[in-house]
Amino acid sequence: MHRAHQPILPCGSKYLQQKWDLARYREHRRKVQAAKSSVDNNPPETFSHIQLKFKKLKVEEERLSTIERNNKKLLGKISTIMRTTGRVDNINEYKSKSLNRDKRQRELQRVKHENWAMQERLKQVEPQYNHLKWLEDWHESEKHVDNIARYPRGWYIAQRSKAPRSHSVQGQAKGNLLEELSGSSGNSGRKRTVSLSA
């Protein structure tokens, strides 16, 4: 029973189904053996618009036609010069003129007038700061500094110029310095006491 033909689909007769299956299998094998390769080894198809490049040919043709036309013009001019005296009209009396020259000049005049008016206004402006008041304040500040100072202004210069050479001279210099200090304190309006150590 196991050697009998086992069809895939249910059928009425296994023997007929076996005959038909064998015939279909033999046909399939024949087609496989007779099959040809399906890979196309032929070169790809070439198109004329890629090989010839009509746009490039057209541009080249237009360039050549332009050159030919210019050559004909030059040839005509040369033949005219050879037939005639060959004088050349190279006199050009045209002067280049700017279309907006007047407008630019008016703009420059306007800017110049505005600058002049601004300069005049700046000349007429009064200063905001009074330098005389600043100078007066500075003198007042100097007076206050002199009033609150411990020693009078320039006392070290006087001391250096009267440097003592001996103890007796040093005592005399101290006395002179005390006299100077007492004199300057009288000018400032209050009495100052200075203590000098030997």
ChimeraX attribute file (.defattr): number of C-alpha atoms within 10 A of each C-alpha:
attribute: neighborCount
match mode: 1-to-1
recipient: residues
	/A:1	5
	/A:2	5
	/A:3	5
	/A:4	9
	/A:5	13
	/A:6	13
	/A:7	13
	/A:8	7
	/A:9	6
	/A:10	9
	/A:11	10
	/A:12	7
	/A:13	9
	/A:14	14
	/A:15	14
	/A:16	11
	/A:17	18
	/A:18	15
	/A:19	12
	/A:20	12
	/A:21	14
	/A:22	12
	/A:23	11
	/A:24	12
	/A:25	12
	/A:26	12
	/A:27	11
	/A:28	12
	/A:29	11
	/A:30	11
	/A:31	11
	/A:32	10
	/A:33	8
	/A:34	9
	/A:35	9
	/A:36	8
	/A:37	7
	/A:38	6
	/A:39	6
	/A:40	7
	/A:41	7
	/A:42	6
	/A:43	6
	/A:44	7
	/A:45	6
	/A:46	8
	/A:47	8
	/A:48	9
	/A:49	9
	/A:50	8
	/A:51	8
	/A:52	10
	/A:53	10
	/A:54	12
	/A:55	10
	/A:56	10
	/A:57	11
	/A:58	11
	/A:59	11
	/A:60	12
	/A:61	12
	/A:62	12
	/A:63	12
	/A:64	12
	/A:65	12
	/A:66	12
	/A:67	12
	/A:68	12
	/A:69	12
	/A:70	12
	/A:71	12
	/A:72	12
	/A:73	12
	/A:74	12
	/A:75	12
	/A:76	12
	/A:77	13
	/A:78	13
	/A:79	12
	/A:80	12
	/A:81	13
	/A:82	10
	/A:83	9
	/A:84	9
	/A:85	8
	/A:86	12
	/A:87	7
	/A:88	7
	/A:89	6
	/A:90	6
	/A:91	6
	/A:92	6
	/A:93	6
	/A:94	6
	/A:95	6
	/A:96	6
	/A:97	7
	/A:98	8
	/A:99	8
	/A:100	8
	/A:101	10
	/A:102	10
	/A:103	10
	/A:104	12
	/A:105	11
	/A:106	11
	/A:107	12
	/A:108	12
	/A:109	12
	/A:110	12
	/A:111	12
	/A:112	12
	/A:113	12
	/A:114	12
	/A:115	12
	/A:116	12
	/A:117	12
	/A:118	11
	/A:119	11
	/A:120	11
	/A:121	10
	/A:122	10
	/A:123	9
	/A:124	8
	/A:125	8
	/A:126	7
	/A:127	7
	/A:128	6
	/A:129	8
	/A:130	8
	/A:131	10
	/A:132	9
	/A:133	10
	/A:134	11
	/A:135	11
	/A:136	11
	/A:137	12
	/A:138	12
	/A:139	12
	/A:140	12
	/A:141	12
	/A:142	11
	/A:143	13
	/A:144	12
	/A:145	13
	/A:146	15
	/A:147	17
	/A:148	10
	/A:149	11
	/A:150	11
	/A:151	16
	/A:152	18
	/A:153	12
	/A:154	8
	/A:155	12
	/A:156	11
	/A:157	10
	/A:158	13
	/A:159	14
	/A:160	9
	/A:161	8
	/A:162	16
	/A:163	13
	/A:164	15
	/A:165	8
	/A:166	9
	/A:167	10
	/A:168	10
	/A:169	13
	/A:170	15
	/A:171	13
	/A:172	14
	/A:173	17
	/A:174	20
	/A:175	12
	/A:176	14
	/A:177	18
	/A:178	17
	/A:179	12
	/A:180	15
	/A:181	18
	/A:182	17
	/A:183	13
	/A:184	17
	/A:185	18
	/A:186	12
	/A:187	10
	/A:188	15
	/A:189	9
	/A:190	10
	/A:191	12
	/A:192	18
	/A:193	11
	/A:194	11
	/A:195	7
	/A:196	8
	/A:197	5
	/A:198	7
